[in-house]
């Protein structure tokens, strides 16, 4: 083994962390008899040689040696090597990708292409590995074939042949998953695969296999799903919770009674053959440990993955997905309910729909004694903001029962409110007040307490005194921003003008470190107080004497809110509109818009910004132009252009259009708003990521669209 490995000039190559002269040691480590050494080597391969999916010259040089490891029966944990080869060779560059490659990416793209060619050229070995004695190898081989082999018809035939004789349930599921991958990669075969999956799903196979077939059918041919897919899947989940019964071998046809019987020994030894479970400080080890903890005691640990695959395939069928999750949330199996809670969060983040029943069922999990279940539920509910209303009583009950969870402390950084407190506060529910009051009494105030106060609004008025008192105690040293900003945010949300003296103290004494941020927070607080902060006027007049700066714009904005002195602030804001920094120009445009017709003189300047290259500046300038001129036609055109250009500006645009209202029937604006309301997918839904306020922002957008169409604004878009 490893013939010629020392003849490779590894030192001339690099990986993610420098010279690749350590790669031979990693390759030899994959063949070690020591489980910890094998795992450390695999971790090193993923961490350096194939870092985040990258392919380097040294990655290419490893491919022949990885194939040697994969086919050597004396090497343990070969399934991990097969998975590594699949990852290295499984990257596709389609025509669109190739068109977008720039000069700096040419070498990387060439490496991907060479890796795909090299691994694909050797993919024939996976045909033999699909019947390997090691269940871990058999588990990895089907997906390797489906991903890498050039002859999908042969691959599909082998998958179907192997299924009736494969003794391990998890490997059988991998065979079915691989068939789905073939259908996705080779669309002409999708009909053939769907027909086979349909037969598997409808016959008397194990519930796990039938569920796997339905999940892959949803991925590659969702129209082939049975009309009663929800009750069918619910029934399969109930079967999976029941004690297993003897079943016939599974495949296209009943097993031949004269055929040689399947040896039951591999079934019993399956887990042992997948490698010893060792505790190592590697990322691979940590992930495996977390997975083991998550799946401890599960009869079918793969069920959650199958359900997630099914949900992805069901896509925008929100009604079916909601009904399925509701059934899962009523399951007596806590682990199934944990999975359902998490998947409910994923569904609501991406898709719009009537979720009252689902949210109430998530709320029911808050009273469960299993901490992971209750924690998962509270984390989902905190992201829902107003949509969490059906669970409000359950949140309040948990808040009362668990005062120790009101504030969470961390090894580093400031404490934060518990998810139950945040969820209840984001509903504007006054029952969160005791927890917020307690948080304000701690030596270090929770970093997010101010935002929670803001969501409660007037209901949090009893906390104004505590916020004011704590702000008066803040030492104005280098840590002032971290200690004062939550308090300033809370006072801003309450518009607590009586705190003007304390806010002025912070404004005057802001330290150099993060002082600009702290002054911004103090100026926003003063502006929110309005005329109640009139004693701050002299201070603000002094600050606006440095026109063209961010602090001058912020001070001018606060001065206008407090005194209404347009003559004093207008020159400062006009100067800010000419700043070299886009952020400062945006701030000046927003502030000018607040002046309304008192700033009509700047209309030509704002009109000139409608062609600026920065989208957000164009949007802010268009809104300000309408506010200072009252003329909506050119503003609406600019706003709708921004709407089409980026989903991220839609809430800002809709806010303006809703204030203009009513939107004329048949207008371009009405068409855009109605199209948004008709969309099932949230405007800000992302594949592979999300933000904590995504649902809130999307629900706000929907409300603004409806408001604009109802014509409850102050002006007209005609």
Protein Blocks (a to p, Z undefined) as FASTA:
>chain_A
ZZhklmpcfklpccfkocfklmmmmmmmmmpmblklmmmmmmmmmmmmmgghiacfklmm
mmmmmmmmmmmmkbghklmmmmmmmmmmmpccdfklmmmpcfklmmmmmmmmmmmmmmmm
mmmmmmmmmmgfblklmmmmmmmmmmmpmblmlmmmmmmmmmmmmmbfklmmmmmmmmmm
mmmmmmmlmmmmmmmmmmmmmmccdfklmmmmmmmmmmmommlpcfklmmmmmmmmmmmm
pccdddddddfbdcdfkbccddfklmmmmmmmnopadddfbfklmmmmmmmmmmgoiabl
mlmmmmmmmmmmnmmmmmlmmmmmmmmmmpcblklmmmmmmmmmmmmmmpgcdfklmmmm
mmmmmmpmblklmmmmmmmmmmnmmmmmmmmmmmmmmmmmmmmlmpccdfedcddddfkl
mmmmmnopaklmmmmmmmmmpmbdcfklmmmmmmnmmmlmmmmmmmmmmmmmpccbfklm
mmmmmmmmmmmmnopaklmmmmmmmmmmocfboklmmmmmmmmmmmmnmmmlmmmmmmmm
mmmmmghiaklmmmmmmmmmmnopaklmmmmmmmmmmpcbfklmmmmmmmmmmnmmmlmm
mmmmmmmmmmpfblklmmmmmmmmmmmnopaklmmmmmmmmmmmpmklmmmmmmmmmmmo
pcdehiaklmmmmmmmmpmbdfkbcehiacfklmmmmmmmmmmmmmmmnopafbdfZZ
